[in-house]
Amino acid sequence: MEQFIYGKSWYGRKILVKKLDKDNNNSVLAGYIELLNSDPKGWLRHAAVGDVGYFSDIYPFDNFIGQLFFAGYLYDKKHLFIGFDTRKVDKLVSKDECIESLKKAARSL
């Protein structure tokens, strides 16, 4: 079962870490960072329609510890998020590493 294991506001943005189930009872982490109404309108427009690819070359989203896989409304129709997961990372990514990647992004935005 997927579950959020961390959530906090950092530099005015919500950052969340979710534990994702994987085959054979292993799990990986996914990190999410909130977009704000004050962010570029293009970001908001592309996130609202789930255009993940748009964000792959935009700093700081291009520096996440994992692969971008999510753009959109995460838990309601008011909060847009960009998300990455750690499935394709060569090593096991810890919760702290995931959080630090999100904090770094929040600080950069």
N, C-alpha and C positions, 0 to 999 in steps of 0.2 A: 504494500500500500504506500502510495506517495504521500509525503507529509512535509510541511514546512518545519525546519529545525532552527531557523534564525530569522529574525525580522527586527529592523531598527531603522531609525531615521539618521541619515548621515549627510551633512551639508544640505539639509532641507529635502533630501530625497529618500524615499523608502528603498531599502535594500533587503532582499529576501534570499534565503538559501533553502532549497527544497531537496529532499532525499528522493531520488528516483529509483524505482525497482528495475532490476536488470535480470536477465536470464540467470538460472542456477543460484537464486537467492542472493546474488551480489547486488550492490547498489552503487550508484554514482550520484554526484551532486549537480544541481543546476542553480545558477545564480541569476537574480533578476534585479534590474535597477529601474526606478520610476522615471518616466519623462514628466516634465512639468509644463504647464500652460505657457510659461515664459520661454521654453525651448523653441528652436526654429520651427516655423509652421510646417516645413517640409518633413521634418522628423515626425511631428504629430500626425500628419496626413498619411505617411507611409506606415507608421505603426498601427494606425487605426484600421488599415486594410490588411495587416499581417504581412507586409512586404519586408521580410527578414533580410533578403539580399541587399537591399538598399543600404543597410547599416554596416555591411561587411568592410567597407573601405573608409568609414568615418571614425575619426579619433574621438573618444577613447574606446569605442566599441570594437575596433580592430585589434585591441590589445588585451581582450579578455583572456583568461587562463584556459578557456575551452572554446568550443565552436558555437557561434550564434545559431540559435534554433527557434527563437521565439520573438515575435513583435506583436503586441496587441493588448487587449484588455485581459488582465490576469484574474481578478476576482470580482470585478463589477464593471459597469459601463462608464466609469468615471476616471479610472486610473490606468494609464498606458504604461507598459513596461517593455524593456528589451531584455532578453534572456539568453544565457549560454548554458551549455551542459559540458560535462567533462568526460563523456563516453570515449572520445577519440584521443584523449591525452595519453601519452605513453606511460605515465606513472599514476598511481593512486593520488588523487588530489584531496587534501584534508579540508575540513570545514573552515579552519583558520585561513588557509590559502585562498579559498573561494571568497571568504569575507574580505580579505585584503585586496583582492582583485576588484571587488565591488567598491570598496572604500576609495581606492585609487581612481576609479572611474568617476565616482561622485565628486571627488575633489577636483577633477579635471574639467567637469562640466560647468 
